[in-house]
Amino acid sequence: MSTGTAGTRLVLLRGNSASGKSSVAAGIRERFGRGLAIVGQDNLRRNVLRERDRPGAANIGLIDAVTRYSLDAGYHVVLEGILYADHYGPMLQRLCADHRGRTHCYYLDVDFEETLRRHATKPQVSEYGETALRSWYRSRDLLPGVAESVIGANSSLTDTTDRIMAETGLAGLPPLER
């Protein structure tokens, strides 16, 4: 089922907790302006549905539906989350294959020690700690069948945002009037 238009951009940002996904998505939105939807796994899974991350969970279909709806409405979409390959892979593969426009996939690769350092600066620092982070952590959990560009921890927020804006072509597009 085709989704979006030839002019829409789909940007997939994946990585472990505290890898910078939400910050990069916010940086892209700030630079682009109106007409760019951020579809956040945490928001839909934890806030909307309040469900655990497990294979076959309802949030997988909801993420797919919200992303497709936004693309079909003419929005560019940044889909961001941990999005484990074994839980979300089939949905993400279909979504990427079905998108009519340009699709760019990125994996933010941060080792566990850096994950701990970054987590210590987050507002949720008191909600969960090292034990939970260790249980969630997956090294280089790349999607099979999808070409993901790996961005290492040495890339700053500004550099990562600049790179994605340039590679996706979002830097050269005008914001949409909405």
C-alpha positions in Angstrom: 0.0 0.0 0.0 1.8 3.1 -1.2 2.0 6.1 1.2 3.1 9.7 1.0 3.9 11.5 -2.2 7.0 11.8 -4.4 7.8 15.0 -2.5 7.5 13.7 1.0 10.5 12.7 3.1 10.5 9.9 5.6 13.4 10.0 8.1 13.8 7.0 10.4 16.0 7.7 13.6 16.7 4.6 15.6 19.1 3.9 18.5 19.4 2.9 22.1 18.0 5.0 25.0 19.9 8.3 25.4 21.5 8.1 21.9 20.1 11.5 20.9 17.1 10.5 18.7 14.6 12.9 20.3 17.1 15.8 20.3 18.0 15.3 16.7 14.3 15.1 15.7 13.7 18.3 17.6 16.7 20.0 15.9 15.3 18.9 12.5 11.9 20.3 13.3 13.4 23.5 14.6 15.3 24.0 11.4 12.6 22.9 9.0 9.5 24.6 10.5 5.9 23.7 9.8 5.0 20.7 7.7 7.3 18.2 9.5 5.7 15.7 11.8 7.6 14.0 14.6 6.3 10.5 15.3 7.8 9.4 18.6 7.7 5.8 19.7 7.9 6.8 23.4 4.9 9.2 23.0 2.7 6.7 21.3 3.7 3.6 23.2 4.1 5.0 26.7 1.9 8.1 26.8 -1.0 7.3 24.4 -1.3 3.5 25.0 0.7 3.1 28.2 1.9 -0.3 27.0 5.1 -2.3 27.4 7.5 -2.8 24.5 6.9 -6.3 23.2 6.5 -8.1 19.9 3.1 -7.7 18.4 2.1 -4.9 20.7 -0.6 -2.4 19.6 1.8 0.5 19.4 3.5 -1.0 16.4 0.3 -0.6 14.3 -0.4 2.8 15.8 3.1 4.1 14.9 2.6 2.8 11.3 -0.8 4.4 11.0 0.2 7.8 12.4 3.3 7.8 10.1 1.3 6.9 7.0 -1.4 9.3 7.8 1.1 12.2 8.2 2.9 11.3 4.9 -0.5 11.0 3.1 -1.4 14.4 4.4 1.7 15.8 2.8 3.9 16.1 5.9 7.5 15.1 6.0 8.0 12.7 8.9 10.7 12.0 11.4 9.9 8.7 13.0 12.1 8.2 16.1 12.5 5.6 18.8 14.5 2.6 20.0 12.3 0.6 17.6 14.0 -2.8 18.2 14.6 -4.6 14.9 12.9 -7.8 16.0 9.8 -6.1 17.3 9.4 -3.3 14.7 11.4 -4.5 11.7 8.6 -5.9 9.6 6.5 -2.8 10.0 9.5 -0.5 9.3 10.5 -2.5 6.2 7.0 -2.2 4.8 6.8 1.5 5.6 10.1 2.2 3.9 9.2 0.1 0.9 5.7 1.7 0.6 6.9 5.3 0.9 6.7 7.1 -2.5 9.1 9.8 -1.6 12.7 9.8 -0.4 13.3 7.6 2.7 16.5 7.9 4.8 17.2 5.6 7.8 19.7 6.4 10.5 21.0 4.4 13.5 22.6 6.5 16.3 25.3 4.2 17.6 26.3 5.0 21.2 28.1 2.5 23.4 26.7 1.6 26.8 29.1 3.7 28.9 28.1 6.8 26.8 24.4 5.8 27.2 24.9 5.9 31.0 26.7 9.3 30.8 23.9 10.8 28.7 21.1 9.3 30.8 22.5 11.1 33.8 21.7 14.4 32.2 18.1 13.5 31.3 15.0 14.6 33.2 14.0 10.9 33.6 17.2 10.1 35.5 15.3 9.2 38.7 12.7 7.1 36.9 15.0 4.3 35.8 18.7 3.6 36.2 21.6 1.4 35.0 19.8 -1.9 35.5 16.9 -0.9 33.3 19.2 0.7 30.7 21.3 -2.4 30.5 18.2 -4.6 30.0 17.1 -2.4 27.1 20.5 -1.9 25.5 21.2 -3.7 22.2 24.5 -3.1 20.4 24.0 -2.2 16.7 20.5 -3.4 16.4 20.3 -2.7 12.6 17.3 -3.5 10.5 17.6 -6.4 8.1 16.8 -5.4 4.5 17.0 -1.6 5.2 20.0 0.5 4.5 20.7 2.4 7.7 23.4 5.0 7.9 25.2 4.6 11.2 26.1 7.8 13.1 28.6 7.4 16.0 28.6 9.0 19.4 31.5 11.3 18.2 29.0 13.2 15.9 27.7 16.3 17.8 24.0 17.1 17.9 24.6 20.0 15.4 26.7 17.8 13.1 24.2 15.0 13.1 21.3 17.4 12.5 23.2 19.2 9.7 24.1 15.9 8.1 20.5 14.6 8.1 19.1 17.9 6.9 21.6 17.8 3.9 21.3 14.1 3.0 17.5 14.1 3.1 17.1 17.3 1.1 15.1 18.9 3.9 17.7 21.8 4.1 16.7 22.9 0.6 12.9 22.6 1.0 10.7 25.5 2.1 8.5 24.8 5.2 4.9 24.0 4.3 2.2 26.6 5.1 -0.1 24.8 7.6 
